[in-house]
Amino acid sequence: MAEMWEKKHKVVESGGWGRNLKSYEKFRTMAMVSKEELIAYLNKDGDNVKPKMRAKALKELTKRGVKLVWK
């Protein structure tokens, strides 16, 4: 399976009742995330940045051929 950027979560469409209720799983893989969003995540400071997610973003950018210059 592809590497995930966000956790899967169940989405329920409104307008249904009982058994007619439609639901599906929504998710985002690394291929769905734009380069700008990955770079913005790397530049974000604070406690909200998880080391594993930072490593995933860095790995995906190098896989796409983006050269990063650290200052």
Residue frames relative to the residue before (quaternion, step in Angstrom):
aa qw qx qy qz dx dy dz
M 1.0000 0.0000 0.0000 0.0000 0.00 0.00 0.00
A 0.5759 -0.6079 0.4304 0.3369 3.54 -1.14 0.63
E 0.5679 -0.5937 0.4490 0.3513 3.54 -1.23 0.51
M 0.3340 -0.7792 0.5054 0.1608 3.56 -0.80 1.04
W 0.3305 -0.7194 0.5770 0.2007 3.57 -1.12 0.73
E 0.7803 0.1074 -0.0501 0.6141 3.58 0.98 -0.86
K 0.5804 -0.5759 0.4382 0.3733 3.56 -1.20 0.44
K 0.5281 -0.5949 0.4957 0.3485 3.53 -1.24 0.51
H 0.0368 0.7867 -0.6162 0.0078 3.55 -1.06 0.68
K 0.4794 -0.6865 0.4839 0.2545 3.51 -1.13 0.77
V 0.1295 -0.7789 0.6118 0.0476 3.56 -0.91 0.99
V 0.1644 -0.7785 0.6018 0.0691 3.55 -0.89 0.98
E 0.3486 -0.7388 0.5400 0.2027 3.56 -0.75 1.07
S 0.4046 -0.7077 0.5216 0.2519 3.54 -0.98 0.80
G 0.6294 0.5531 -0.4004 0.3708 3.53 -1.25 0.30
G 0.6618 0.4838 -0.3155 0.4779 3.57 1.22 -0.19
W 0.1524 -0.7703 0.6101 0.1060 3.52 -1.27 0.24
G 0.8404 0.1080 -0.0934 0.5228 3.57 -0.83 0.97
R 0.8382 -0.1277 0.1187 0.5167 3.54 -0.82 -1.04
N 0.6084 0.5759 -0.3538 0.4159 3.62 1.18 -0.34
L 0.4646 0.6974 -0.4294 0.3367 3.57 1.31 -0.11
K 0.2271 -0.7834 0.5680 0.1094 3.59 -0.77 1.05
S 0.0392 0.7866 -0.6152 0.0347 3.57 -0.96 0.87
Y 0.0023 -0.7814 0.6239 -0.0149 3.54 -1.22 0.59
E 0.4739 -0.6541 0.5076 0.2997 3.56 -1.28 0.34
K 0.1724 -0.7723 0.6060 0.0817 3.53 -0.94 0.93
F 0.1051 0.7925 -0.5909 0.1081 3.58 -0.93 0.89
R 0.1949 -0.7525 0.6128 0.1421 3.56 -1.33 0.26
T 0.2383 -0.7571 0.5930 0.1353 3.55 -0.81 1.03
M 0.6953 -0.4668 0.3373 0.4299 3.56 -1.29 0.17
A 0.6312 0.5453 -0.3356 0.4377 3.61 1.06 -0.67
M 0.6573 0.5226 -0.3079 0.4473 3.62 1.15 -0.51
V 0.6273 0.5497 -0.3316 0.4409 3.60 1.22 -0.40
S 0.4308 -0.7172 0.4869 0.2510 3.58 -0.88 0.94
K 0.6394 -0.5294 0.3976 0.3909 3.55 -1.27 0.42
E 0.6366 0.5454 -0.3280 0.4354 3.57 0.98 -0.82
E 0.6608 0.5029 -0.3071 0.4648 3.58 0.99 -0.82
L 0.6468 0.5138 -0.3192 0.4645 3.59 1.02 -0.78
I 0.6619 0.4928 -0.3023 0.4772 3.58 0.97 -0.85
A 0.6354 0.5180 -0.3282 0.4693 3.59 1.02 -0.76
Y 0.6372 0.5152 -0.3318 0.4674 3.61 1.04 -0.70
L 0.6483 0.5114 -0.3186 0.4654 3.60 1.02 -0.75
N 0.7034 0.4699 -0.2599 0.4658 3.59 1.03 -0.77
K 0.5321 0.6457 -0.4061 0.3675 3.60 1.23 -0.33
D 0.2096 -0.7703 0.5928 0.1069 3.57 -0.97 0.89
G 0.5951 0.5994 -0.4241 0.3267 3.53 -1.27 0.29
D 0.6974 -0.4835 0.3539 0.3933 3.51 -1.37 -0.18
N 0.5810 0.6191 -0.3694 0.3777 3.60 1.22 -0.25
V 0.6076 0.5531 -0.3556 0.4456 3.60 1.25 -0.15
K 0.2352 -0.7709 0.5791 0.1229 3.56 -0.69 1.12
P 0.5311 -0.6579 0.4260 0.3217 3.61 -0.87 0.87
K 0.6455 0.5226 -0.3267 0.4510 3.59 1.02 -0.76
M 0.6673 0.4878 -0.3004 0.4759 3.59 0.99 -0.81
R 0.6134 0.5366 -0.3414 0.4682 3.58 1.09 -0.69
A 0.6556 0.5029 -0.3020 0.4755 3.58 1.00 -0.83
K 0.6314 0.5269 -0.3279 0.4649 3.58 1.04 -0.77
A 0.6604 0.5062 -0.3064 0.4624 3.58 0.94 -0.89
L 0.6595 0.5078 -0.3039 0.4636 3.58 0.95 -0.87
K 0.6490 0.5183 -0.3048 0.4662 3.57 1.01 -0.86
E 0.6686 0.4991 -0.2997 0.4627 3.59 0.96 -0.86
L 0.6529 0.5058 -0.3236 0.4617 3.61 0.98 -0.75
T 0.6579 0.4808 -0.3199 0.4834 3.60 0.97 -0.74
K 0.6100 0.5465 -0.3398 0.4624 3.58 1.13 -0.63
R 0.6959 0.4518 -0.2623 0.4928 3.59 1.08 -0.75
G 0.5444 -0.6584 0.3813 0.3532 3.60 1.23 -0.08
V 0.4301 0.6866 -0.4745 0.3442 3.60 1.17 0.47
K 0.2552 -0.7599 0.5821 0.1363 3.57 -0.82 1.04
L 0.1741 -0.7985 0.5715 0.0733 3.58 -0.69 1.11
V 0.1836 -0.7551 0.6220 0.0965 3.55 -1.06 0.85
W 0.2016 -0.7983 0.5607 0.0877 3.58 -0.50 1.20
K 0.1333 -0.7950 0.5894 0.0523 3.57 -0.92 0.93
